[in-house]
Amino acid sequence: MGKDLAELNVAVRLDAMRMPLRKAIETASQLGASAVEIDARNQIHPSQLSDTGLRQLRKILDDRNLKVSALRFQTRRGYEHAQNLERRVEATKSAMQLAYRLGAPVVINSVGVVPGDEEGSQWASLRSVLSDLGRYGTRVGAFLAAETGAEPGVKLAKLIEGADDAFIAVAFNPGQLIINRHDIQEALLALKNRIQIVCAVDGVIDLAAGRGIAVPLGQGVADFPELIGMLEDVQYRGRYVVGRADSPLQELADGISYLKQL
């Protein structure tokens, strides 16, 4: 591929480290990442971060020459659930505001379970919510990125097609697609114009357990050299975020090394 670490824009998911935020940022710098993904529910929270706290966080990052690749704001329920939906949407918008202030282009979340009936009221309701969030993203300057995995890429692509003034981005997660037995290449081609960040996660189907599981980079069935090549073909210039929710520190280091060697 002829790509080195800097050109691949490798980021690290900080909540995988399970350590205080300042220490996690320092560790990310030591690992050789150029950016970080921050959990906006458990590491920082839009409603609790003061202007002073924001300035301090930006200085900590700047001192280590780190950018924020994304905020992860995993809501307890998807946007298809009517209960407390308005509160969930407003909280997501607050996370998008915070992402913009931190220089992050996207807020990563699962949009929820995509309804099967494209003509039904649930589909229309979910599209309406996403259109609202998509319009807000164009105004605030940071977008909601729907993480792939729960449904085929073609189905997600159809759902997030919106009006010209609304944009929902995509966080492309090949590992989650594998786990749910969806076609990676098909998803990439369907979503290519919306992919703003790549969650560099691998996966395998555990036949004995009858389910898919996430595994360290290079140990699953995702062909990352091929995927990176396909992303290059569609002019992707975003970051690759190493780490999953329960990644040991050595796995993060190995993941960065794996991408560096491609």
Secondary structure, 3 states (H helix, E strand, C coil): CCCCHHHHCEEEEHHHHCCCHHHHHHHHHHHCCCEEEEECCCCCCCCCCCHHHHHHHHHHHHHCCCEEEEEECCCCCCCCCCCCHHHHHHHHHHHHHHHHHCCCCEEEECCCCCCCCCCCHHHHHHHHHHHHHHHHHHHHCCEEEEECCCCCHHHHHHHHCCCCCCCCEEEECHHHHHHCCCCHHHHHHHHCCCEEEEEECEEEEECCCCEEEEECCCCCCCCHHHHHHHHHHCCCCCCEEECCCCCCHHHHHHHHHHHHHC
